[in-house]
Amino acid sequence: MTVRFAASDTIGAFQRPEVTQRNVIARISDAINEAPLAMPPGVTCRADRIRTFAVYRFAMPWDVAESSIRRDGPQGLILTIRRRDRSSQSITQAPPQESTGSDGVPSHRKQWDLDVIVLDPGHGGIDGGAEGVNGALEKNIVLAIGKRLRDLIKQHLPGTRVVMTRDDDRFIELYRRGQIANEAGGKLFISIHCNSMPTKPHPARGAETYILRPGRNADAARVAARENASVRFERSQDRYKGLDNDQLIVATMAQRSFVRLSELFADAMQREVTKTTPLTDRGVSQAGFFVLVGASMPNILFETAFLSNPADAAYISSEAGQIATATGMLQAIKRYARTYRSLLQK
Ligand SMILES: [Zn+2]
């Protein structure tokens, strides 16, 4: 079926629709009007508006094979949702890949396979991120770790494609990072950062992983505020206005189809990185990170180590520390892939 979105003004960004079994989620920014969409019988659509974009959730009476979105003039978009044809269930599936396995998983569920992983080294260019007690900049450290991890994935998971939101020293706007991930059809989004305290040197140390949820404690809110501060380098900060706690709840709801997988991966990150490195385990927390809001796939933000702590800063700035951290992240990806395959088989 097709649905046409008509706006009263030029439509800005839109994301690749997210498909889970019988549901399709489309996110469209800017000028979408509020008029109810005409739905065929049996199809329901719920729309939630967040200041700068609208989230449309379609529930279909049948399994969805694929969904795509294209422009139809400057003020229109056409969303196509294709029904799965039972006689050709493999129509949209990638060829079976050794690394992600194809063992006995019903083909209509293979859409969850980890064929594309998106790595997002934070900051870049004019945005240096946190500065270490040793003078090292977060943007350089996270890029180095991202490249190491990319190479490790290529080597150890040859069937998985790696997309990086940046692979050089450039600034990428926060909303754009999620868009890159969605356009690439990412199945996992990993934003890589370094932690820091406002006063340096500081005894706080260790690795922690965040999932997107309205913050509940001051510590997590501080980390989110520091990472979200990257928007000060962006041309238009309006798109994040109003993305306060209430609207984050809506944004988090838009991710509920994969929040469980985000939690699983966050848990794997903490377990594995604290095995391959001497970094202490600070656990999994939740907070409202702008960079995670738009990613239509399981996603986490990883704070490798504290640049405000002398031992952490020295470790994470070193080649050995970066290799060990990337190795732990690779192990986390493998652990996650195993877990979710076993979930699919249930
Ligand atoms: Zn950062």
Residues whose N, C-alpha, C, O or C-beta is under 5 A from the ligand:
A	BS01	ZN	G122 G129 H193 C194 E227
